[in-house]
Amino acid sequence: MVRVNFDPVLIRLLREVKYLQLLDIQVPDAAAELYKHVNVYRSQKGNLDIIVDIYNEILRTLLSVEKPLLSDRI
């Protein structure tokens, strides 16, 4: 099985920046610059999660007799 290895520290940082900005608290420039691309990160992580879920589901439901037939494609 495959899993998404998206940096959990980055996810926490983006979440904290969001809430700090909602409270009108100044955040470091580097964090604010990263937060400008929050939609890109969210979209990429979401797409990766979907791809991994589909791939893992295929592996889970694949019969043992089918695996050799599809080994070059998996």
C-alpha positions as CSV (number, residue, x, y, z in Angstrom):
1,M,0.0,0.0,0.0
2,V,1.0,3.6,-0.7
3,R,0.5,6.6,1.5
4,V,0.8,10.3,1.0
5,N,3.9,11.8,2.6
6,F,2.9,15.4,2.7
7,D,4.9,17.3,5.4
8,P,2.7,17.5,8.5
9,V,4.7,20.4,9.8
10,L,3.8,22.4,6.7
11,I,0.1,21.5,7.2
12,R,0.3,22.7,10.8
13,L,2.1,25.9,9.9
14,L,-0.5,26.8,7.3
15,R,-3.3,26.1,9.7
16,E,-1.7,28.3,12.4
17,V,-1.0,31.1,10.0
18,K,-4.7,31.0,9.0
19,Y,-5.9,31.4,12.5
20,L,-3.3,34.0,13.5
21,Q,-4.3,36.1,10.5
22,L,-8.0,35.8,11.5
23,L,-7.0,37.2,14.9
24,D,-5.0,40.0,13.2
25,I,-1.8,38.8,14.8
26,Q,1.4,39.5,12.9
27,V,3.1,36.4,11.4
28,P,6.7,36.1,10.1
29,D,7.2,37.1,6.5
30,A,8.3,33.6,5.5
31,A,5.1,32.0,6.9
32,A,3.0,34.6,5.3
33,E,4.7,34.0,1.9
34,L,4.0,30.3,2.2
35,Y,0.4,30.9,3.1
36,K,-0.1,32.8,-0.1
37,H,0.0,29.5,-1.8
38,V,-2.2,27.6,0.6
39,N,-4.8,26.8,-2.1
40,V,-2.0,25.2,-4.2
41,Y,-0.9,23.0,-1.3
42,R,-4.4,22.1,-0.4
43,S,-5.2,21.1,-4.0
44,Q,-2.0,19.1,-4.4
45,K,-2.6,17.2,-1.1
46,G,-6.2,16.5,-2.0
47,N,-5.3,15.2,-5.5
48,L,-2.5,13.0,-4.0
49,D,-4.9,11.6,-1.5
50,I,-7.4,10.7,-4.2
51,I,-4.8,9.1,-6.4
52,V,-3.4,7.1,-3.5
53,D,-6.9,6.0,-2.4
54,I,-7.7,4.8,-5.9
55,Y,-4.4,3.0,-6.2
56,N,-4.7,1.3,-2.9
57,E,-8.3,0.2,-3.6
58,I,-7.1,-1.4,-6.8
59,L,-4.4,-3.3,-5.0
60,R,-6.9,-4.4,-2.3
61,T,-9.5,-5.7,-4.8
62,L,-7.1,-7.2,-7.2
63,L,-7.3,-11.0,-7.3
64,S,-4.1,-13.0,-6.9
65,V,-4.5,-14.4,-10.4
66,E,-4.8,-10.9,-11.8
67,K,-1.6,-9.5,-10.2
68,P,0.8,-11.3,-12.6
69,L,-1.2,-10.0,-15.6
70,L,-1.0,-6.4,-14.4
71,S,2.4,-6.4,-12.8
72,D,4.0,-4.3,-15.5
73,R,1.3,-1.6,-15.1
74,I,1.3,-1.4,-11.3
